């Protein structure tokens, strides 16, 4: 008997990624000029390959230094000011697909940094070191920011005698962000000002409780995401916590028959904000083909 197979309607691209991909597709279809993208447009190798087959060329920062008089797409993660300055210097036309939520956060950090120089406040960002979005945020304050990845780093990196202004990468966990904020309050001397801003994207953070509910509703869960997706790693950890029989796949081609043993009564398919619905549908079809073949 074929199990019930359900794709999570709450999974798939967030609107920031959708906008970036639409911008790339429109530019590729409407212009004969080569379109470069600074970094992977999304942390999903299959989607990157699909767009590259249409003519998109993915470049790194070293490549950017060697380009001039061309078009470069900035992905949803955003970039620091020096990238815009370099592009202007080299006559590069920027196609800016930075997520509006990230743009608003960049502006807020830049304004708070500039207005807090007199009190020598520490700009602290809760996020993943080296992540493209975080690098863009650090750039808003001339590199003068402290990145915290976990509560344990608060005492190590933050001066308890200086004020703190705390922000978060938009895709981080709201609960962990609150925990970092509490740790900083406890660490600072009483006379030091502390300001914490809610900068987490709800379209992303709300997926955490939802993914747990979805995973709990099925005997077996397949979580589809790119191996480099930080959001995918976070969501899969919550998926696995809710249902230990959760399996991470980067594509339908990684599915193995042994993963279906013992045969479940229901299978859930979900993914990250960087996972196209197409990939989840491909996995669903592959599963249905397996069960149809067995029935035959």
C-alpha positions in Angstrom: 0.0 0.0 0.0 1.3 3.4 -1.0 2.0 5.7 2.0 0.4 9.1 2.2 2.9 11.6 0.7 2.6 15.3 1.6 4.7 18.3 0.5 4.8 21.0 3.2 3.1 24.1 1.7 5.0 26.3 4.1 8.4 25.3 2.7 10.2 26.7 -0.3 11.7 30.0 -1.4 11.2 33.0 0.8 10.1 36.2 -1.0 13.7 37.6 -0.9 15.0 34.6 -2.9 12.0 34.7 -5.2 12.7 38.3 -6.1 16.4 37.6 -6.7 15.6 34.7 -9.0 12.9 36.7 -10.9 15.4 39.6 -11.3 18.0 37.2 -12.8 15.5 35.5 -15.1 14.1 38.8 -16.4 17.6 40.2 -17.1 18.7 37.0 -18.8 15.6 36.9 -21.0 15.6 40.7 -21.8 19.2 41.5 -22.5 21.9 40.0 -24.7 24.6 41.2 -22.3 26.3 38.7 -19.9 24.8 38.8 -16.4 27.2 38.0 -13.6 26.1 37.2 -10.0 28.3 37.9 -7.1 28.2 34.6 -5.2 25.7 31.8 -5.5 22.3 33.5 -6.1 20.8 30.9 -3.7 22.5 28.2 -1.6 21.1 25.5 -3.7 23.4 23.9 -6.3 20.6 22.6 -8.6 19.0 26.1 -8.8 22.3 27.7 -9.4 23.0 25.2 -12.2 19.6 25.9 -13.7 20.2 29.6 -14.0 23.7 29.1 -15.2 22.3 27.0 -18.0 20.3 30.1 -19.0 23.5 32.2 -19.1 24.0 33.5 -15.5 27.7 33.5 -14.6 28.6 33.1 -10.9 31.7 35.1 -9.8 33.6 35.7 -6.5 35.1 38.9 -5.2 38.4 38.3 -6.9 36.6 38.0 -10.2 34.7 41.3 -9.5 38.0 43.1 -9.2 38.9 42.0 -12.8 35.6 43.1 -14.4 34.5 46.4 -15.9 31.7 47.8 -17.9 29.3 44.9 -17.4 26.2 43.9 -15.4 26.4 42.3 -11.9 23.5 41.0 -9.9 23.6 41.3 -6.1 21.7 38.5 -4.5 19.2 38.7 -1.7 21.9 38.5 1.1 23.1 42.1 0.4 26.6 43.5 0.1 28.8 46.0 2.0 29.2 49.6 0.7 32.7 48.9 -0.8 31.2 46.6 -3.4 29.0 49.4 -4.7 32.0 51.8 -4.6 34.1 49.3 -6.6 31.3 48.8 -9.1 31.0 52.5 -9.7 34.7 52.9 -10.1 34.8 50.1 -12.8 31.7 51.2 -14.6 29.8 48.1 -13.5 26.0 48.3 -13.7 24.5 46.9 -10.5 21.3 44.9 -10.6 20.4 45.0 -6.9 18.3 42.1 -5.8 19.0 42.6 -2.1 16.1 41.5 0.1 14.1 44.5 1.3 14.3 43.2 4.9 18.1 43.0 4.6 18.2 46.5 3.1 16.2 47.9 6.0 18.5 46.2 8.5 21.6 47.6 6.7 20.2 51.1 7.0 19.3 50.7 10.6 22.8 49.4 11.5 24.5 52.2 9.6 22.4 54.9 11.3 22.8 53.5 14.8 26.6 53.1 14.3 27.0 56.7 13.1 24.8 58.1 15.9 26.5 56.1 18.7 30.2 57.0 18.0 30.1 59.6 20.8 29.2 57.1 23.5 31.6 54.5 21.9 28.9 51.8 21.7 29.7 48.3 20.6 27.7 47.1 17.5 27.0 43.5 18.1 25.5 41.2 15.4 24.1 37.8 16.3 24.8 35.7 13.2 27.0 33.3 11.3 30.6 34.5 10.9 31.5 34.7 7.2 27.9 34.6 6.0 27.3 36.9 3.1 24.5 38.8 4.9 26.6 39.3 8.0 29.5 40.5 5.9 27.2 43.1 4.4 26.0 44.2 7.8 29.5 44.5 9.2 30.3 46.7 6.2 27.7 49.3 7.3 29.9 50.2 10.2 33.3 50.2 8.6 34.0 46.7 9.8 33.7 47.9 13.4 31.2 45.2 14.6 31.3 42.1 16.8 29.7 38.9 15.5 28.3 36.5 18.1 27.4 33.0 17.0 26.4 31.6 20.4 25.7 32.7 24.0 29.0 31.4 25.2 30.9 34.0 23.2 29.3 37.0 24.9 31.8 37.1 27.8 34.7 36.4 25.4 34.1 39.1 22.9 32.0 41.9 24.5 33.5 44.6 26.7 31.3 44.9 29.8 32.3 48.5 30.4 30.9 49.8 27.0 27.3 50.2 25.8 26.0 47.6 23.3 23.6 47.9 20.4 22.5 44.4 19.4 21.1 43.3 16.0 20.5 39.9 14.4 21.1 38.3 11.0 17.5 38.1 9.5 17.4 34.3 9.3 18.4 33.4 12.8 16.3 31.8 15.6 14.2 34.3 17.6 14.6 32.2 20.8 18.4 32.0 20.5 18.5 35.7 19.7 16.6 36.5 22.9 19.0 34.2 24.8 22.0 36.2 23.5 20.3 39.4 24.5 19.8 38.2 28.0 23.4 37.1 28.3 24.6 40.5 27.2 22.4 42.3 29.7 23.7 40.1 32.5 27.3 40.6 31.3 27.3 44.4 31.1 27.9 46.7 34.0 24.8 48.4 35.3 25.7 51.9 34.0 26.1 50.7 30.4 23.2 51.3 28.0 21.9 48.3 26.1 19.6 48.4 23.1 18.3 45.3 21.3 16.5 45.5 17.9 14.1 42.9 16.5 15.6 42.4 13.1 14.7 38.7 12.4 12.5 38.0 9.4 9.2 36.5 10.5 8.7 34.8 7.2 11.8 32.8 8.1 11.6 32.5 11.9 7.9 31.4 11.8 9.0 28.3 9.8 10.8 26.9 12.9 7.6 26.0 14.9 5.8 25.1 11.7 8.5 22.7 10.5 8.3 20.9 13.9 4.5 20.5 13.6 4.8 19.2 10.1 7.6 16.7 10.9 5.6 15.4 13.9 2.6 14.7 11.7 4.5 12.1 9.6 6.3 8.8 10.3 9.1 9.6 7.9 10.3 13.1 6.7 12.6 14.1 3.9 14.1 17.5 4.2 15.4 18.9 0.9 18.0 21.7 0.9 21.4 22.7 -0.5 24.4 21.5 1.6 25.6 25.1 1.9 22.3 26.5 3.2 22.6 27.8 6.7 18.8 28.2 6.9 18.6 24.6 5.8 20.9 23.4 8.6 18.8 25.3 11.2 15.4 24.1 10.0 16.6 20.5 9.6 17.9 20.5 13.2 14.3 21.4 14.3 12.8 18.9 11.9 15.1 16.2 13.4 14.3 17.2 16.9 10.5 16.9 16.2 10.9 13.6 14.3 14.1 11.5 14.7 13.2 9.7 11.4 14.1 12.8 9.3 16.5 12.5 6.4 18.4 15.3 4.7 18.6 15.2 0.9 20.2 17.7 -1.4 18.2 16.3 -4.4 15.8 13.5 -5.3 18.7 11.6 -6.8 20.0 10.9 -3.3 16.9 8.9 -2.3 17.7 5.2 -1.5 15.3 2.4 -1.0 16.8 1.6 2.4 15.6 4.9 3.7 12.0 3.6 3.3 12.6 0.6 5.6 10.5 0.1 7.6 7.7 1.2 5.3 6.0 4.3 6.8 2.3 5.0 6.6 3.0 8.7 5.9 5.9 10.6 4.3 6.4 14.4 4.7 8.6 16.4 2.3 9.8 19.8 3.4 12.7 22.2 2.8 14.5 25.4 3.4 13.9 29.0 2.3 16.5 28.3 -0.5 14.7 25.1 -1.7 12.6 25.4 -4.9 9.2 23.7 -4.8 10.3 21.9 -7.9 12.9 19.9 -6.0 10.3 18.7 -3.5 7.9 17.8 -6.3 10.6 15.8 -8.0 11.2 13.8 -4.8 7.4 13.2 -4.4 7.3 11.9 -8.0 10.3 9.7 -7.4 8.7 8.2 -4.3 5.4 7.6 -6.2 7.3 5.9 -9.0 9.0 3.6 -6.5 5.7 2.5 -4.9 3.9 2.1 -8.3 6.8 -0.1 -9.5 6.5 -2.3 -6.4 2.8 -2.6 -6.8 3.2 -3.7 -10.4 
